[in-house]
């Protein structure tokens, strides 16, 4: 990779004061616009920073409804309650990711005047995973698990993951990752697109070892994430962290051989 690009990636990783799990991000984003409700079917509503054409609003609503069904089928449980989708064209300064969510609202970076593109479908599915976790899971999830699971499920729809394409196969910046320094606790300081894929590899490592049903059963636990993890899998997340670093090293070696 060219040195200029490395410098840019490092800069982006450190520049943003906001990450998608920050408190206060929602209130700040809502305050930035005068939101218009552009479509609503009673359980899913679409908001934009201005009026948009009815067919554009309708296609966003249809997309959100189908993403709700997809994510519910991954977890084997319906996504209940009302959901508001906010089509965003500017986030607070320093927010570098493409969206964020809570239990009732999701915010996606897009052009609200235009019909959704395939990347928007992937992004909405990713964000709805966060909604699902926020609604149904009592334990507080660390960044690596929250973003890792959302990115894993988003990628699985596109053929990545356990039985498909490598989650790191086309990731920019992987060769500059020093795996000795790689920790779950500092993953949020990496550039979002790189850190999300790295986090998804951690989730993939857990899914390969324990399967989906056990991973999903984690959501029924209470207390700290570490205790819930130990109760569910009989070991601490630290052991997964070691296997995860190995998985990243294997992909780096595969690249240098190409
Ligand atoms: Zn996310």
Boltz pocket constraint, residues with backbone or C-beta under 6 A from the ligand:
constraints:
  - pocket:
      binder: B
      contacts: [[A, 20], [A, 99], [A, 100], [A, 126], [A, 127], [A, 130], [A, 146], [A, 147], [A, 150]]
      max_distance: 6.0
